[in-house]
């Protein structure tokens, strides 16, 4: 399945134009965590990721420094979406 179809489905499920997720790139050595969205200008995707250990902005309190990544669909190996799940009964038992 083409990655654009997977992204479309996840956006429909979340009723959103962006998905909070972890993207692993082809080769598996690089993973990005942030907001993923379609990018019409590049016919690919754009991923906005917070800058790790960035100092807080003194001029704009509450502002977050972000890195904007532009990717081709073919560069994406895996999309992982963290979900909160409530179990009705414990399924894992200690030995």
PDB file of N, CA, C and O in Angstrom:
ATOM      1  N   UNK A   1       0.844  -1.170   0.000  1.00  0.00           N
ATOM      2  CA  UNK A   1       0.000   0.000   0.000  1.00  0.00           C
ATOM      3  C   UNK A   1       0.896   1.242   0.000  1.00  0.00           C
ATOM      4  O   UNK A   1       1.885   1.307   0.731  1.00  0.00           O
ATOM      5  N   UNK A   2       0.544   2.199  -0.811  1.00  0.00           N
ATOM      6  CA  UNK A   2       1.319   3.439  -0.891  1.00  0.00           C
ATOM      7  C   UNK A   2       1.146   4.229   0.404  1.00  0.00           C
ATOM      8  O   UNK A   2       0.044   4.304   0.948  1.00  0.00           O
ATOM      9  N   UNK A   3       2.229   4.813   0.892  1.00  0.00           N
ATOM     10  CA  UNK A   3       2.222   5.501   2.184  1.00  0.00           C
ATOM     11  C   UNK A   3       1.231   6.666   2.197  1.00  0.00           C
ATOM     12  O   UNK A   3       0.683   6.983   3.253  1.00  0.00           O
ATOM     13  N   UNK A   4       0.988   7.309   1.059  1.00  0.00           N
ATOM     14  CA  UNK A   4       0.019   8.419   1.038  1.00  0.00           C
ATOM     15  C   UNK A   4      -1.380   7.918   1.391  1.00  0.00           C
ATOM     16  O   UNK A   4      -2.146   8.637   2.032  1.00  0.00           O
ATOM     17  N   UNK A   5      -1.725   6.685   0.978  1.00  0.00           N
ATOM     18  CA  UNK A   5      -3.042   6.124   1.316  1.00  0.00           C
ATOM     19  C   UNK A   5      -3.146   5.829   2.805  1.00  0.00           C
ATOM     20  O   UNK A   5      -4.200   6.029   3.409  1.00  0.00           O
ATOM     21  N   UNK A   6      -2.056   5.354   3.396  1.00  0.00           N
ATOM     22  CA  UNK A   6      -2.036   5.089   4.835  1.00  0.00           C
ATOM     23  C   UNK A   6      -2.224   6.399   5.605  1.00  0.00           C
ATOM     24  O   UNK A   6      -3.003   6.457   6.556  1.00  0.00           O
ATOM     25  N   UNK A   7      -1.513   7.440   5.195  1.00  0.00           N
ATOM     26  CA  UNK A   7      -1.623   8.742   5.858  1.00  0.00           C
ATOM     27  C   UNK A   7      -3.035   9.295   5.710  1.00  0.00           C
ATOM     28  O   UNK A   7      -3.593   9.822   6.673  1.00  0.00           O
ATOM     29  N   UNK A   8      -3.624   9.185   4.515  1.00  0.00           N
ATOM     30  CA  UNK A   8      -5.007   9.629   4.299  1.00  0.00           C
ATOM     31  C   UNK A   8      -5.970   8.928   5.248  1.00  0.00           C
ATOM     32  O   UNK A   8      -6.835   9.565   5.850  1.00  0.00           O
ATOM     33  N   UNK A   9      -5.814   7.602   5.380  1.00  0.00           N
ATOM     34  CA  UNK A   9      -6.702   6.833   6.254  1.00  0.00           C
ATOM     35  C   UNK A   9      -6.571   7.278   7.707  1.00  0.00           C
ATOM     36  O   UNK A   9      -7.572   7.442   8.404  1.00  0.00           O
ATOM     37  N   UNK A  10      -5.330   7.473   8.162  1.00  0.00           N
ATOM     38  CA  UNK A  10      -5.124   7.897   9.551  1.00  0.00           C
ATOM     39  C   UNK A  10      -5.704   9.289   9.794  1.00  0.00           C
ATOM     40  O   UNK A  10      -6.247   9.552  10.867  1.00  0.00           O
ATOM     41  N   UNK A  11      -5.597  10.175   8.816  1.00  0.00           N
ATOM     42  CA  UNK A  11      -6.163  11.518   8.976  1.00  0.00           C
ATOM     43  C   UNK A  11      -7.690  11.457   9.042  1.00  0.00           C
ATOM     44  O   UNK A  11      -8.308  12.181   9.822  1.00  0.00           O
ATOM     45  N   UNK A  12      -8.299  10.593   8.224  1.00  0.00           N
ATOM     46  CA  UNK A  12      -9.756  10.429   8.280  1.00  0.00           C
ATOM     47  C   UNK A  12     -10.174   9.876   9.638  1.00  0.00           C
ATOM     48  O   UNK A  12     -11.146  10.347  10.229  1.00  0.00           O
ATOM     49  N   UNK A  13      -9.439   8.871  10.140  1.00  0.00           N
ATOM     50  CA  UNK A  13      -9.765   8.277  11.443  1.00  0.00           C
ATOM     51  C   UNK A  13      -9.687   9.309  12.562  1.00  0.00           C
ATOM     52  O   UNK A  13     -10.499   9.288  13.486  1.00  0.00           O
ATOM     53  N   UNK A  14      -8.707  10.215  12.480  1.00  0.00           N
ATOM     54  CA  UNK A  14      -8.510  11.229  13.524  1.00  0.00           C
ATOM     55  C   UNK A  14      -9.248  12.523  13.219  1.00  0.00           C
ATOM     56  O   UNK A  14      -9.213  13.463  14.013  1.00  0.00           O
ATOM     57  N   UNK A  15      -9.922  12.574  12.060  1.00  0.00           N
ATOM     58  CA  UNK A  15     -10.633  13.779  11.634  1.00  0.00           C
ATOM     59  C   UNK A  15      -9.723  15.003  11.751  1.00  0.00           C
ATOM     60  O   UNK A  15     -10.079  16.009  12.365  1.00  0.00           O
ATOM     61  N   UNK A  16      -8.526  14.886  11.139  1.00  0.00           N
ATOM     62  CA  UNK A  16      -7.498  15.908  11.296  1.00  0.00           C
ATOM     63  C   UNK A  16      -6.702  16.060  10.001  1.00  0.00           C
ATOM     64  O   UNK A  16      -6.732  15.186   9.135  1.00  0.00           O
ATOM     65  N   UNK A  17      -5.992  17.176   9.883  1.00  0.00           N
ATOM     66  CA  UNK A  17      -5.107  17.388   8.733  1.00  0.00           C
ATOM     67  C   UNK A  17      -3.662  17.050   9.072  1.00  0.00           C
ATOM     68  O   UNK A  17      -2.786  17.140   8.213  1.00  0.00           O
ATOM     69  N   UNK A  18      -3.406  16.661  10.320  1.00  0.00           N
ATOM     70  CA  UNK A  18      -2.055  16.273  10.738  1.00  0.00           C
ATOM     71  C   UNK A  18      -2.159  15.095  11.702  1.00  0.00           C
ATOM     72  O   UNK A  18      -3.166  14.918  12.387  1.00  0.00           O
ATOM     73  N   UNK A  19      -1.095  14.297  11.736  1.00  0.00           N
ATOM     74  CA  UNK A  19      -1.055  13.121  12.605  1.00  0.00           C
ATOM     75  C   UNK A  19       0.149  13.247  13.532  1.00  0.00           C
ATOM     76  O   UNK A  19       1.266  13.489  13.076  1.00  0.00           O
ATOM     77  N   UNK A  20      -0.082  13.082  14.836  1.00  0.00           N
ATOM     78  CA  UNK A  20       1.027  13.011  15.784  1.00  0.00           C
ATOM     79  C   UNK A  20       1.571  11.592  15.708  1.00  0.00           C
ATOM     80  O   UNK A  20       0.858  10.638  16.019  1.00  0.00           O
ATOM     81  N   UNK A  21       2.837  11.444  15.293  1.00  0.00           N
ATOM     82  CA  UNK A  21       3.358  10.106  15.078  1.00  0.00           C
ATOM     83  C   UNK A  21       4.886  10.086  15.107  1.00  0.00           C
ATOM     84  O   UNK A  21       5.545  11.116  15.249  1.00  0.00           O
ATOM     85  N   UNK A  22       5.416   8.881  14.968  1.00  0.00           N
ATOM     86  CA  UNK A  22       6.853   8.663  14.820  1.00  0.00           C
ATOM     87  C   UNK A  22       7.052   8.067  13.434  1.00  0.00           C
ATOM     88  O   UNK A  22       6.429   7.061  13.094  1.00  0.00           O
ATOM     89  N   UNK A  23       7.909   8.677  12.639  1.00  0.00           N
ATOM     90  CA  UNK A  23       8.198   8.206  11.284  1.00  0.00           C
ATOM     91  C   UNK A  23       9.613   7.649  11.255  1.00  0.00           C
ATOM     92  O   UNK A  23      10.560   8.314  11.676  1.00  0.00           O
ATOM     93  N   UNK A  24       9.753   6.423  10.758  1.00  0.00           N
ATOM     94  CA  UNK A  24      11.069   5.823  10.554  1.00  0.00           C
ATOM     95  C   UNK A  24      11.363   5.859   9.065  1.00  0.00           C
ATOM     96  O   UNK A  24      10.551   5.419   8.250  1.00  0.00           O
ATOM     97  N   UNK A  25      12.531   6.387   8.714  1.00  0.00           N
ATOM     98  CA  UNK A  25      12.900   6.521   7.317  1.00  0.00           C
ATOM     99  C   UNK A  25      13.544   5.255   6.790  1.00  0.00           C
ATOM    100  O   UNK A  25      14.049   4.439   7.560  1.00  0.00           O
ATOM    101  N   UNK A  26      13.526   5.093   5.472  1.00  0.00           N
ATOM    102  CA  UNK A  26      14.144   3.932   4.824  1.00  0.00           C
ATOM    103  C   UNK A  26      15.585   3.814   5.325  1.00  0.00           C
ATOM    104  O   UNK A  26      16.301   4.811   5.414  1.00  0.00           O
ATOM    105  N   UNK A  27      15.991   2.622   5.643  1.00  0.00           N
ATOM    106  CA  UNK A  27      17.317   2.383   6.216  1.00  0.00           C
ATOM    107  C   UNK A  27      17.217   2.160   7.713  1.00  0.00           C
ATOM    108  O   UNK A  27      18.079   1.515   8.310  1.00  0.00           O
ATOM    109  N   UNK A  28      16.144   2.705   8.332  1.00  0.00           N
ATOM    110  CA  UNK A  28      15.872   2.460   9.737  1.00  0.00           C
ATOM    111  C   UNK A  28      16.736   3.189  10.737  1.00  0.00           C
ATOM    112  O   UNK A  28      16.512   3.057  11.940  1.00  0.00           O
ATOM    113  N   UNK A  29      17.723   3.960  10.284  1.00  0.00           N
ATOM    114  CA  UNK A  29      18.640   4.614  11.217  1.00  0.00           C
ATOM    115  C   UNK A  29      18.083   5.934  11.753  1.00  0.00           C
ATOM    116  O   UNK A  29      18.548   6.422  12.783  1.00  0.00           O
ATOM    117  N   UNK A  30      17.101   6.515  11.074  1.00  0.00           N
ATOM    118  CA  UNK A  30      16.580   7.824  11.473  1.00  0.00           C
ATOM    119  C   UNK A  30      15.084   7.718  11.744  1.00  0.00           C
ATOM    120  O   UNK A  30      14.323   7.228  10.909  1.00  0.00           O
ATOM    121  N   UNK A  31      14.671   8.186  12.929  1.00  0.00           N
ATOM    122  CA  UNK A  31      13.251   8.294  13.276  1.00  0.00           C
ATOM    123  C   UNK A  31      12.962   9.730  13.676  1.00  0.00           C
ATOM    124  O   UNK A  31      13.774  10.381  14.334  1.00  0.00           O
ATOM    125  N   UNK A  32      11.800  10.215  13.271  1.00  0.00           N
ATOM    126  CA  UNK A  32      11.372  11.572  13.588  1.00  0.00           C
ATOM    127  C   UNK A  32      10.050  11.499  14.342  1.00  0.00           C
ATOM    128  O   UNK A  32       9.180  10.701  13.993  1.00  0.00           O
ATOM    129  N   UNK A  33       9.896  12.324  15.369  1.00  0.00           N
ATOM    130  CA  UNK A  33       8.642  12.366  16.113  1.00  0.00           C
ATOM    131  C   UNK A  33       8.078  13.765  16.033  1.00  0.00           C
ATOM    132  O   UNK A  33       8.773  14.744  16.305  1.00  0.00           O
ATOM    133  N   UNK A  34       6.803  13.855  15.655  1.00  0.00           N
ATOM    134  CA  UNK A  34       6.168  15.160  15.536  1.00  0.00           C
ATOM    135  C   UNK A  34       4.832  15.061  14.828  1.00  0.00           C
ATOM    136  O   UNK A  34       4.140  14.047  14.925  1.00  0.00           O
ATOM    137  N   UNK A  35       4.468  16.129  14.108  1.00  0.00           N
ATOM    138  CA  UNK A  35       3.203  16.208  13.380  1.00  0.00           C
ATOM    139  C   UNK A  35       3.465  16.024  11.894  1.00  0.00           C
ATOM    140  O   UNK A  35       4.271  16.742  11.302  1.00  0.00           O
ATOM    141  N   UNK A  36       2.783  15.065  11.300  1.00  0.00           N
ATOM    142  CA  UNK A  36       2.952  14.722   9.890  1.00  0.00           C
ATOM    143  C   UNK A  36       1.739  15.190   9.113  1.00  0.00           C
ATOM    144  O   UNK A  36       0.605  14.979   9.543  1.00  0.00           O
ATOM    145  N   UNK A  37       1.970  15.832   7.957  1.00  0.00           N
ATOM    146  CA  UNK A  37       0.864  16.293   7.115  1.00  0.00           C
ATOM    147  C   UNK A  37       1.273  16.232   5.649  1.00  0.00           C
ATOM    148  O   UNK A  37       2.462  16.227   5.330  1.00  0.00           O
ATOM    149  N   UNK A  38       0.285  16.185   4.758  1.00  0.00           N
ATOM    150  CA  UNK A  38       0.564  16.240   3.324  1.00  0.00           C
ATOM    151  C   UNK A  38       1.108  17.617   2.988  1.00  0.00           C
ATOM    152  O   UNK A  38       0.730  18.607   3.613  1.00  0.00           O
ATOM    153  N   UNK A  39       2.000  17.684   1.994  1.00  0.00           N
ATOM    154  CA  UNK A  39       2.526  18.967   1.520  1.00  0.00           C
ATOM    155  C   UNK A  39       2.261  19.065   0.021  1.00  0.00           C
ATOM    156  O   UNK A  39       2.883  18.357  -0.770  1.00  0.00           O
ATOM    157  N   UNK A  40       1.337  19.941  -0.366  1.00  0.00           N
ATOM    158  CA  UNK A  40       0.940  20.066  -1.766  1.00  0.00           C
ATOM    159  C   UNK A  40       2.068  20.619  -2.637  1.00  0.00           C
ATOM    160  O   UNK A  40       2.161  20.276  -3.816  1.00  0.00           O
ATOM    161  N   UNK A  41       2.914  21.459  -2.077  1.00  0.00           N
ATOM    162  CA  UNK A  41       3.993  22.077  -2.860  1.00  0.00           C
ATOM    163  C   UNK A  41       5.022  21.058  -3.335  1.00  0.00           C
ATOM    164  O   UNK A  41       5.536  21.171  -4.448  1.00  0.00           O
ATOM    165  N   UNK A  42       5.328  20.062  -2.502  1.00  0.00           N
ATOM    166  CA  UNK A  42       6.364  19.085  -2.846  1.00  0.00           C
ATOM    167  C   UNK A  42       5.789  17.739  -3.288  1.00  0.00           C
ATOM    168  O   UNK A  42       6.536  16.841  -3.677  1.00  0.00           O
ATOM    169  N   UNK A  43       4.467  17.598  -3.228  1.00  0.00           N
ATOM    170  CA  UNK A  43       3.802  16.321  -3.504  1.00  0.00           C
ATOM    171  C   UNK A  43       4.359  15.217  -2.594  1.00  0.00           C
ATOM    172  O   UNK A  43       4.488  14.062  -3.000  1.00  0.00           O
ATOM    173  N   UNK A  44       4.676  15.593  -1.389  1.00  0.00           N
ATOM    174  CA  UNK A  44       5.190  14.661  -0.386  1.00  0.00           C
ATOM    175  C   UNK A  44       4.549  14.962   0.946  1.00  0.00           C
ATOM    176  O   UNK A  44       3.368  15.302   1.014  1.00  0.00           O
ATOM    177  N   UNK A  45       5.328  14.836   2.010  1.00  0.00           N
ATOM    178  CA  UNK A  45       4.829  15.145   3.348  1.00  0.00           C
ATOM    179  C   UNK A  45       5.751  16.133   4.046  1.00  0.00           C
ATOM    180  O   UNK A  45       6.924  16.276   3.702  1.00  0.00           O
ATOM    181  N   UNK A  46       5.185  16.805   5.033  1.00  0.00           N
ATOM    182  CA  UNK A  46       5.945  17.726   5.874  1.00  0.00           C
ATOM    183  C   UNK A  46       5.804  17.229   7.300  1.00  0.00           C
ATOM    184  O   UNK A  46       4.713  16.863   7.738  1.00  0.00           O
ATOM    185  N   UNK A  47       6.911  17.218   8.015  1.00  0.00           N
ATOM    186  CA  UNK A  47       6.915  16.771   9.405  1.00  0.00           C
ATOM    187  C   UNK A  47       7.481  17.891  10.264  1.00  0.00           C
ATOM    188  O   UNK A  47       8.603  18.345  10.039  1.00  0.00           O
ATOM    189  N   UNK A  48       6.708  18.337  11.248  1.00  0.00           N
ATOM    190  CA  UNK A  48       7.142  19.364  12.188  1.00  0.00           C
ATOM    191  C   UNK A  48       7.537  18.671  13.486  1.00  0.00           C
ATOM    192  O   UNK A  48       6.719  18.010  14.125  1.00  0.00           O
ATOM    193  N   UNK A  49       8.816  18.833  13.868  1.00  0.00           N
ATOM    194  CA  UNK A  49       9.360  18.162  15.051  1.00  0.00           C
ATOM    195  C   UNK A  49       9.946  19.196  16.003  1.00  0.00           C
ATOM    196  O   UNK A  49      10.636  20.114  15.559  1.00  0.00           O
ATOM    197  N   UNK A  50       9.688  19.068  17.307  1.00  0.00           N
ATOM    198  CA  UNK A  50      10.308  19.987  18.254  1.00  0.00           C
ATOM    199  C   UNK A  50      11.827  19.816  18.268  1.00  0.00           C
ATOM    200  O   UNK A  50      12.336  18.704  18.129  1.00  0.00           O
ATOM    201  N   UNK A  51      12.537  20.918  18.437  1.00  0.00           N
ATOM    202  CA  UNK A  51      13.995  20.875  18.540  1.00  0.00           C
ATOM    203  C   UNK A  51      14.348  20.323  19.925  1.00  0.00           C
ATOM    204  O   UNK A  51      13.960  20.902  20.939  1.00  0.00           O
ATOM    205  N   UNK A  52      15.082  19.205  19.968  1.00  0.00           N
ATOM    206  CA  UNK A  52      15.413  18.639  21.280  1.00  0.00           C
ATOM    207  C   UNK A  52      16.310  19.573  22.085  1.00  0.00           C
ATOM    208  O   UNK A  52      17.249  20.160  21.549  1.00  0.00           O
ATOM    209  N   UNK A  53      16.017  19.702  23.359  1.00  0.00           N
ATOM    210  CA  UNK A  53      16.808  20.505  24.303  1.00  0.00           C
ATOM    211  C   UNK A  53      16.952  21.961  23.881  1.00  0.00           C
ATOM    212  O   UNK A  53      17.954  22.599  24.204  1.00  0.00           O
ATOM    213  N   UNK A  54      15.964  22.498  23.162  1.00  0.00           N
ATOM    214  CA  UNK A  54      16.017  23.904  22.749  1.00  0.00           C
ATOM    215  C   UNK A  54      15.751  24.795  23.962  1.00  0.00           C
ATOM    216  O   UNK A  54      14.859  24.502  24.758  1.00  0.00           O
ATOM    217  N   UNK A  55      16.508  25.866  24.109  1.00  0.00           N
ATOM    218  CA  UNK A  55      16.249  26.776  25.231  1.00  0.00           C
ATOM    219  C   UNK A  55      14.916  27.490  25.017  1.00  0.00           C
ATOM    220  O   UNK A  55      14.530  27.744  23.876  1.00  0.00           O
ATOM    221  N   UNK A  56      14.218  27.813  26.088  1.00  0.00           N
ATOM    222  CA  UNK A  56      12.934  28.515  25.946  1.00  0.00           C
ATOM    223  C   UNK A  56      13.135  29.912  25.359  1.00  0.00           C
ATOM    224  O   UNK A  56      14.147  30.571  25.597  1.00  0.00           O
ATOM    225  N   UNK A  57      12.157  30.330  24.599  1.00  0.00           N
ATOM    226  CA  UNK A  57      12.215  31.655  23.983  1.00  0.00           C
ATOM    227  C   UNK A  57      11.941  32.721  25.037  1.00  0.00           C
ATOM    228  O   UNK A  57      10.939  32.650  25.748  1.00  0.00           O
ATOM    229  N   UNK A  58      12.818  33.695  25.139  1.00  0.00           N
ATOM    230  CA  UNK A  58      12.613  34.796  26.078  1.00  0.00           C
ATOM    231  C   UNK A  58      11.691  35.854  25.482  1.00  0.00           C
ATOM    232  O   UNK A  58      10.961  36.525  26.213  1.00  0.00           O
ATOM    233  N   UNK A  59      11.721  36.009  24.152  1.00  0.00           N
ATOM    234  CA  UNK A  59      10.912  37.036  23.506  1.00  0.00           C
ATOM    235  C   UNK A  59       9.474  36.579  23.269  1.00  0.00           C
ATOM    236  O   UNK A  59       8.571  37.409  23.170  1.00  0.00           O
ATOM    237  N   UNK A  60       9.250  35.244  23.175  1.00  0.00           N
ATOM    238  CA  UNK A  60       7.914  34.702  22.953  1.00  0.00           C
ATOM    239  C   UNK A  60       7.643  33.571  23.932  1.00  0.00           C
ATOM    240  O   UNK A  60       7.838  32.406  23.587  1.00  0.00           O
ATOM    241  N   UNK A  61       7.193  33.887  25.154  1.00  0.00           N
ATOM    242  CA  UNK A  61       6.924  32.839  26.141  1.00  0.00           C
ATOM    243  C   UNK A  61       5.897  31.837  25.606  1.00  0.00           C
ATOM    244  O   UNK A  61       4.882  32.227  25.029  1.00  0.00           O
ATOM    245  N   UNK A  62       6.166  30.565  25.798  1.00  0.00           N
ATOM    246  CA  UNK A  62       5.266  29.513  25.326  1.00  0.00           C
ATOM    247  C   UNK A  62       5.567  29.047  23.908  1.00  0.00           C
ATOM    248  O   UNK A  62       5.028  28.032  23.467  1.00  0.00           O
ATOM    249  N   UNK A  63       6.423  29.777  23.183  1.00  0.00           N
ATOM    250  CA  UNK A  63       6.775  29.382  21.815  1.00  0.00           C
ATOM    251  C   UNK A  63       7.715  28.177  21.858  1.00  0.00           C
ATOM    252  O   UNK A  63       8.535  28.043  22.766  1.00  0.00           O
ATOM    253  N   UNK A  64       7.579  27.312  20.866  1.00  0.00           N
ATOM    254  CA  UNK A  64       8.403  26.108  20.775  1.00  0.00           C
ATOM    255  C   UNK A  64       9.188  26.159  19.474  1.00  0.00           C
ATOM    256  O   UNK A  64       8.621  26.425  18.415  1.00  0.00           O
ATOM    257  N   UNK A  65      10.499  25.905  19.548  1.00  0.00           N
ATOM    258  CA  UNK A  65      11.300  25.839  18.329  1.00  0.00           C
ATOM    259  C   UNK A  65      11.045  24.503  17.645  1.00  0.00           C
ATOM    260  O   UNK A  65      11.080  23.449  18.280  1.00  0.00           O
ATOM    261  N   UNK A  66      10.789  24.561  16.341  1.00  0.00           N
ATOM    262  CA  UNK A  66      10.477  23.362  15.574  1.00  0.00           C
ATOM    263  C   UNK A  66      11.421  23.244  14.384  1.00  0.00           C
ATOM    264  O   UNK A  66      11.945  24.239  13.884  1.00  0.00           O
ATOM    265  N   UNK A  67      11.626  22.001  13.941  1.00  0.00           N
ATOM    266  CA  UNK A  67      12.347  21.727  12.706  1.00  0.00           C
ATOM    267  C   UNK A  67      11.308  21.241  11.711  1.00  0.00           C
ATOM    268  O   UNK A  67      10.507  20.359  12.019  1.00  0.00           O
ATOM    269  N   UNK A  68      11.324  21.819  10.519  1.00  0.00           N
ATOM    270  CA  UNK A  68      10.373  21.443   9.479  1.00  0.00           C
ATOM    271  C   UNK A  68      11.095  20.547   8.463  1.00  0.00           C
ATOM    272  O   UNK A  68      12.034  20.979   7.795  1.00  0.00           O
ATOM    273  N   UNK A  69      10.641  19.295   8.360  1.00  0.00           N
ATOM    274  CA  UNK A  69      11.236  18.326   7.442  1.00  0.00           C
ATOM    275  C   UNK A  69      10.295  18.136   6.257  1.00  0.00           C
ATOM    276  O   UNK A  69       9.081  18.047   6.437  1.00  0.00           O
ATOM    277  N   UNK A  70      10.846  18.073   5.052  1.00  0.00           N
ATOM    278  CA  UNK A  70      10.066  17.760   3.858  1.00  0.00           C
ATOM    279  C   UNK A  70      10.545  16.420   3.336  1.00  0.00           C
ATOM    280  O   UNK A  70      11.737  16.241   3.086  1.00  0.00           O
ATOM    281  N   UNK A  71       9.623  15.469   3.166  1.00  0.00           N
ATOM    282  CA  UNK A  71       9.977  14.103   2.796  1.00  0.00           C
ATOM    283  C   UNK A  71       9.164  13.631   1.598  1.00  0.00           C
ATOM    284  O   UNK A  71       8.035  14.073   1.383  1.00  0.00           O
ATOM    285  N   UNK A  72       9.753  12.729   0.824  1.00  0.00           N
ATOM    286  CA  UNK A  72       9.016  12.019  -0.212  1.00  0.00           C
ATOM    287  C   UNK A  72       8.349  10.820   0.447  1.00  0.00           C
ATOM    288  O   UNK A  72       8.895  10.246   1.389  1.00  0.00           O
ATOM    289  N   UNK A  73       7.184  10.441  -0.036  1.00  0.00           N
ATOM    290  CA  UNK A  73       6.496   9.270   0.521  1.00  0.00           C
ATOM    291  C   UNK A  73       7.396   8.036   0.492  1.00  0.00           C
ATOM    292  O   UNK A  73       7.369   7.218   1.412  1.00  0.00           O
ATOM    293  N   UNK A  74       8.190   7.910  -0.569  1.00  0.00           N
ATOM    294  CA  UNK A  74       9.046   6.734  -0.735  1.00  0.00           C
ATOM    295  C   UNK A  74      10.156   6.659   0.311  1.00  0.00           C
ATOM    296  O   UNK A  74      10.753   5.598   0.492  1.00  0.00           O
ATOM    297  N   UNK A  75      10.444   7.758   1.001  1.00  0.00           N
ATOM    298  CA  UNK A  75      11.491   7.779   2.025  1.00  0.00           C
ATOM    299  C   UNK A  75      11.006   7.186   3.346  1.00  0.00           C
ATOM    300  O   UNK A  75      11.811   6.900   4.232  1.00  0.00           O
ATOM    301  N   UNK A  76       9.692   7.000   3.478  1.00  0.00           N
ATOM    302  CA  UNK A  76       9.110   6.549   4.744  1.00  0.00           C
ATOM    303  C   UNK A  76       8.993   5.029   4.753  1.00  0.00           C
ATOM    304  O   UNK A  76       8.370   4.433   3.875  1.00  0.00           O
ATOM    305  N   UNK A  77       9.602   4.417   5.757  1.00  0.00           N
ATOM    306  CA  UNK A  77       9.526   2.973   5.934  1.00  0.00           C
ATOM    307  C   UNK A  77       8.358   2.607   6.840  1.00  0.00           C
ATOM    308  O   UNK A  77       7.651   1.632   6.586  1.00  0.00           O
ATOM    309  N   UNK A  78       8.156   3.399   7.908  1.00  0.00           N
ATOM    310  CA  UNK A  78       7.219   3.017   8.957  1.00  0.00           C
ATOM    311  C   UNK A  78       6.621   4.260   9.595  1.00  0.00           C
ATOM    312  O   UNK A  78       7.314   5.254   9.812  1.00  0.00           O
ATOM    313  N   UNK A  79       5.324   4.196   9.894  1.00  0.00           N
ATOM    314  CA  UNK A  79       4.655   5.248  10.660  1.00  0.00           C
ATOM    315  C   UNK A  79       4.091   4.594  11.912  1.00  0.00           C
ATOM    316  O   UNK A  79       3.307   3.649  11.828  1.00  0.00           O
ATOM    317  N   UNK A  80       4.493   5.099  13.072  1.00  0.00           N
ATOM    318  CA  UNK A  80       4.008   4.576  14.354  1.00  0.00           C
ATOM    319  C   UNK A  80       3.172   5.654  15.022  1.00  0.00           C
ATOM    320  O   UNK A  80       3.607   6.797  15.167  1.00  0.00           O
ATOM    321  N   UNK A  81       1.951   5.270  15.433  1.00  0.00           N
ATOM    322  CA  UNK A  81       1.045   6.220  16.069  1.00  0.00           C
ATOM    323  C   UNK A  81       0.794   5.764  17.499  1.00  0.00           C
ATOM    324  O   UNK A  81       0.174   4.722  17.709  1.00  0.00           O
ATOM    325  N   UNK A  82       1.266   6.527  18.495  1.00  0.00           N
ATOM    326  CA  UNK A  82       0.990   6.164  19.890  1.00  0.00           C
ATOM    327  C   UNK A  82      -0.514   6.263  20.176  1.00  0.00           C
ATOM    328  O   UNK A  82      -1.162   7.229  19.773  1.00  0.00           O
ATOM    329  N   UNK A  83      -1.050   5.290  20.851  1.00  0.00           N
ATOM    330  CA  UNK A  83      -2.477   5.274  21.185  1.00  0.00           C
ATOM    331  C   UNK A  83      -2.640   4.902  22.655  1.00  0.00           C
ATOM    332  O   UNK A  83      -1.841   4.143  23.205  1.00  0.00           O
ATOM    333  N   UNK A  84      -3.664   5.432  23.274  1.00  0.00           N
ATOM    334  CA  UNK A  84      -4.013   5.052  24.635  1.00  0.00           C
ATOM    335  C   UNK A  84      -5.083   3.982  24.553  1.00  0.00           C
ATOM    336  O   UNK A  84      -6.121   4.177  23.922  1.00  0.00           O
ATOM    337  N   UNK A  85      -4.826   2.849  25.194  1.00  0.00           N
ATOM    338  CA  UNK A  85      -5.743   1.714  25.137  1.00  0.00           C
ATOM    339  C   UNK A  85      -6.129   1.330  26.550  1.00  0.00           C
ATOM    340  O   UNK A  85      -5.269   1.240  27.426  1.00  0.00           O
ATOM    341  N   UNK A  86      -7.414   1.102  26.784  1.00  0.00           N
ATOM    342  CA  UNK A  86      -7.895   0.636  28.074  1.00  0.00           C
ATOM    343  C   UNK A  86      -8.321  -0.818  27.922  1.00  0.00           C
ATOM    344  O   UNK A  86      -9.194  -1.134  27.114  1.00  0.00           O
ATOM    345  N   UNK A  87      -7.704  -1.697  28.699  1.00  0.00           N
ATOM    346  CA  UNK A  87      -8.043  -3.118  28.653  1.00  0.00           C
ATOM    347  C   UNK A  87      -9.169  -3.418  29.626  1.00  0.00           C
ATOM    348  O   UNK A  87      -9.183  -2.913  30.749  1.00  0.00           O
ATOM    349  N   UNK A  88     -10.117  -4.246  29.187  1.00  0.00           N
ATOM    350  CA  UNK A  88     -11.216  -4.633  30.072  1.00  0.00           C
ATOM    351  C   UNK A  88     -10.740  -5.626  31.121  1.00  0.00           C
ATOM    352  O   UNK A  88     -11.140  -5.552  32.282  1.00  0.00           O
ATOM    353  N   UNK A  89      -9.881  -6.561  30.707  1.00  0.00           N
ATOM    354  CA  UNK A  89      -9.310  -7.525  31.641  1.00  0.00           C
ATOM    355  C   UNK A  89      -7.831  -7.647  31.341  1.00  0.00           C
ATOM    356  O   UNK A  89      -7.418  -7.486  30.192  1.00  0.00           O
ATOM    357  N   UNK A  90      -7.031  -7.927  32.345  1.00  0.00           N
ATOM    358  CA  UNK A  90      -5.587  -8.091  32.093  1.00  0.00           C
ATOM    359  C   UNK A  90      -5.349  -9.246  31.134  1.00  0.00           C
ATOM    360  O   UNK A  90      -5.914 -10.326  31.305  1.00  0.00           O
ATOM    361  N   UNK A  91      -4.525  -9.024  30.140  1.00  0.00           N
ATOM    362  CA  UNK A  91      -4.229 -10.053  29.138  1.00  0.00           C
ATOM    363  C   UNK A  91      -2.827 -10.631  29.318  1.00  0.00           C
ATOM    364  O   UNK A  91      -2.516 -11.685  28.764  1.00  0.00           O
ATOM    365  N   UNK A  92      -1.984  -9.950  30.088  1.00  0.00           N
ATOM    366  CA  UNK A  92      -0.630 -10.431  30.310  1.00  0.00           C
ATOM    367  C   UNK A  92      -0.532 -10.895  31.756  1.00  0.00           C
ATOM    368  O   UNK A  92      -0.821 -10.143  32.687  1.00  0.00           O
ATOM    369  N   UNK A  93      -0.124 -12.134  31.924  1.00  0.00           N
ATOM    370  CA  UNK A  93      -0.017 -12.693  33.264  1.00  0.00           C
ATOM    371  C   UNK A  93       1.439 -12.952  33.596  1.00  0.00           C
ATOM    372  O   UNK A  93       2.207 -13.412  32.751  1.00  0.00           O
ATOM    373  N   UNK A  94       1.814 -12.655  34.830  1.00  0.00           N
ATOM    374  CA  UNK A  94       3.178 -12.916  35.287  1.00  0.00           C
ATOM    375  C   UNK A  94       3.365 -14.426  35.449  1.00  0.00           C
ATOM    376  O   UNK A  94       2.457 -15.141  35.873  1.00  0.00           O
ATOM    377  N   UNK A  95       4.569 -14.888  35.098  1.00  0.00           N
ATOM    378  CA  UNK A  95       4.850 -16.334  35.198  1.00  0.00           C
ATOM    379  C   UNK A  95       5.220 -16.702  36.607  1.00  0.00           C
ATOM    380  O   UNK A  95       5.491 -17.870  36.889  1.00  0.00           O
TER     381      UNK A  95
END
